[in-house]
Amino acid sequence: MPRGDTMPARRPAPVAGLALGAAVLAAISGCTGSVPAAGAGWTFEPSSSGPTAAASPDAASATPSASADATPTAAVPSAEPSSAPTSPPPGNSVAFDPRADGLDVAFGEFAITLEASVIRPGPVTFVVHNAGNLVHGFELRPEHSGGGSGGDRPKIETRRFQSGETLRVEANLTPGIYEIECYVADHEERGMKTYIEVREDAPLATPEPGGSAPDVARIVQFAFVPATLSVPVGTTVSWRNDDPAPHTVTSADGIFDSQQLDQGGSYSVVFDRPGVYRYRCEIHPTMVGEVRVD
């Protein structure tokens, strides 16, 4: 069952004890698509398995283990905070390509946040989350393409997408600088524009001390980035609030809860049982995510 610790959040209340009972019976002898986007070479597709604020995962998907008990055991953060993470021994920190499993992009009012601003050339899938309250539209194009000097790649423009919706945008990027912006109304002028650089010598990301990169989620622009994490059993997943606003990390079925995390606060949970664990921010219910444990 997951267990976790939080800094500086308060500990959640312990789960109520189970009531035990017995009954006596008389003994009787016998005997589980991509849609073309504007611009050649680009495609986008709505997330087919995006997280939802469901009350709880169903028994089949939540517990794909061989256990006869199909319902995950209620899990709570550890009553005692775990020891502070320590730096891994030299050579144990494995650098990773931020393009792996999709490059997260969060749209909010009125800013765009990228998981990485410098990446290597080649195929990339932008996982674009609308973490705001308004409708937004994703546009990517080579810098200065409006003036005719942006290279030979056309721009990509998705349909407009609603609050809480996620789109997957596929591209094969060559070296250069690209603009990412929201094309809806005056959103670009109000700050929804950023840049991503593509170059051969782009650095690979390095995991933070005490964890591997896929196991760390940031809270930025009212979104969990990435919104979906896939990890093996026994993994410690950490969330860090990089937003000025307070947030929580609360499972849909109540088995873990960070309580309020202010800016700079963090929270960790050890997932020691297979399943799909959906969670949200109790303060901002449109903020949702999930952890898939195999």
N, C-alpha and C positions, 0 to 999 in steps of 0.2 A: 504494500500500500504506500502511496506517496507520503513523504514526510518532509517538512521544510522548516526554514528559519527565515526571519525577516529582520531587516535593519532599515529604519528605526521603528518599524511598525509594531503595534501591540500584538501579543499572541492571541489567537482565537481561543474561545472557550472550549473546553474539552467536550468530546462527544458524549452524549448521555449513555449510561451503561445499558446493557441489554437485559431485558427481563427474561428470566429462565422459568420454564414450566415443564411439567411432565404429565403424561397420561398413560394409564395402564390398560392394555388390551388383553382379553382372555385368550390364552393360547389354544389353538385348535390343531390337532394333528393333521397332517397333509402338507401337503406342500403348497456454409452468405457476391464540341467541334469547332474546329477552327473556322472562323468567318473571315473572308478576305477584308483587309483594311485598305483605306485609301493609300495608293502608292504601291508600285510593283515590288514584290519581294517581301511584303510585310503581311503578317496575319495577326489577328487578335481573337481571343475567345474568352467568354465569361468563365470565371472559375467554376469548375464542375463540382468541386467538393469544398467550397468555401465554408468557413466556420459559421455557425448560427448560434443564436442565444437560446437554444433548446433547453427545456427544463432539465433534461439529463440524457445521456447517451442510452440507446437501447441496449438490451442485454447482449444481443448478438455481436454488435460492433464494439461495445465497450469492453468486452472481455473475450478476446479471441484466444483464450488459453485453453489448455486441455482439462482444466479443473471442471469437476461435475457441477460446481456452483457457478451459474452463469452470471451472477451479479457481483460486481467488484466489491470487495470488502471496503467499508467506509474507512477513509484514510484521513488523517489529520497531521498537521505539522508537528514535528517533534516537540515535546514539552520543554526540552532543553535546547538552546540554540547550538547548532553544530559549530565545530571549531572554524576559525577564520581560514579562508582558502590560502594555500601556500603556493609559491611559484613552483611549477613543475621542473623536474631535473632537466639539465641541458639535453637537447635532442628530443625531448618528449613533446615539445610544442610544434604541431604540424601546421604549416602555413596552408591556406586554402584559397581557392579562386572565388571571389564574391559572386561570380556569375553562376556558380553551382546552385542547383535547385531554384533558380530564379533570383533576379535582382529586385529587392523590394523598393517600391516607390509609394510614399504616402502623400495624398492630396488633402489639404485642410485649408481653412480660412485664416489667412490667405498666404500660404506658403507650400512649398514642395520639398520633401525630405527624401534623400536618396540613401540607400544602404551603403553605397560606395560611389565616389565621384570620379574615380579613375579606374578603368578596367582595360583588359587586354582585348585585341581584335578577335572577331569570330562570332559565332552564334550566341545570342543572349535572349533570355525571356524576362521582360519587365513584368513584375507582379504588382499591378497598380491598385492601391486601396483608396477608396473614397472615405477618408476618416472624418470628413467635415459634415456639415448639415445641409449644404447646398449641392446642386447638380454641378458636376465638373466634366471636362473633356480633356483627354490626353493628346498632346501633339509632340512629336519628336522630329527634328530636322537638322541638317548640317548647319553650323553657324554661318551666318551671312547668306544663307541660301536665297533669301528674298532679293539680294542684290546680284545674284547670278554667279557668286564665287563660292558656293557651298559644296562643290564636288558633284559627282554624278549620281548621287543617291536622292531619290525623291523623299518628300516628307511623309511621315505616317500620322494619321489622325484617326482616332477611334470614335465611336459613337459617344454620346453623352451618357454618363452613368450616375446612378443615384447614391445617396448617402448609404454607407455600409456595403456597397457593392464592390466587387473585385474583378478586374480584367487582367488577362494574360496577353501580353503583346510580344510577339516574336520578331527578332531582327537579326541580321548578319552584318555587324558593324565593321567598317574599315577604319584605319587610323584617322583621327581628326577630332574636332570638338563639335559637340551636338547640343542643341538647345532643347530643353524639355519645358513645356509650359501648358497652362490651361487656356484653351481658346474660347471659353464661354464668357460672354459679355466683357466686362472690364477686369476680369480676374488677373490677367497678365500684368496690367498696369498697377494693380493693387499688391503685387508681390509674388504671384504664382508663376515664377520663371526661374529656372536654374540651368546649370550646364553639366555635362558629363564628358570627360576626355577619354579617348580611346588611343592607346599607344602600346607598342610592343613591350616596352620595359615597365609597364604598370606593375607596382608592387603587389604581391599577394598579401592577403590579410593574415594577421597572426592572432591566435586565440589569446584572450586575456588570462592572466595567471589564475589558476584554479579551475579552469573550464575549457572546453573545446568550443570553437566558434558556433557551430550549429546549435549549441545548447544555451545560447544567450539571446534573449529578446530585449529590445529597447522599447520604451514607451515614448513616442515622439509624435507631435502634431495630432494628438488624440487618436493614436493608433498603436497597436502592438506590431512591431516590426522585427522579424517576420510574423505574419499572422498564424502560420502553421509551422510547427516543428515536428520532425520525425526523428525519434531517438531510440536507441536500444534500451532494454530493461536495465535498471540500475543507474541510469543517467541522472545527474543533478542538473535541473534546468533553472536558470536564474533570469529574473526580470529586473531591469534598471529603469527608473523613471527619469528621463531626460527632459520632461515637460515642466514648465513653470507651474502647471495646474496639478493638484493632487489626483491620484488614481488608486484603484485597487486591482488585485489579481484574484478573482473569486471564481471558483469552479461552479458550473451550472448546477451540480448536485450537492454543493456545499461541503465537499470533502476536503477542500483546502481554501484558505482565505488569507490574503496578506494584510487585511485591514488597510487603513489609509497609508499610502506611500507619498510623501512629499518629494519635491524635486531633489534628486540625488539619492533617494532611498532605493533599496534593493530588497529582493525577496527570492528565496530558493526553495525548491521542492525536489526531493529524491523520488523518482518514479520507479518503483521496484515491482510493478505488476503490469502486464500487457493491457492495452486498451486505448480508447480514444477519449481524451479528457478535454471537454470544452469548458471555456471560461470567459469571463467578461469583466468589465469595470462596473462596479455597483453604482458609482457616481455618474458614469456616462454609459448607459446600457447599450448604445450603438457600437461601442468598442468591444469586439469579440475576437477570440482566437481559439486555437486548439493545439493539444500536444498528442501526437500519435506515438504510442510506445509499442515496439515489436519485440 
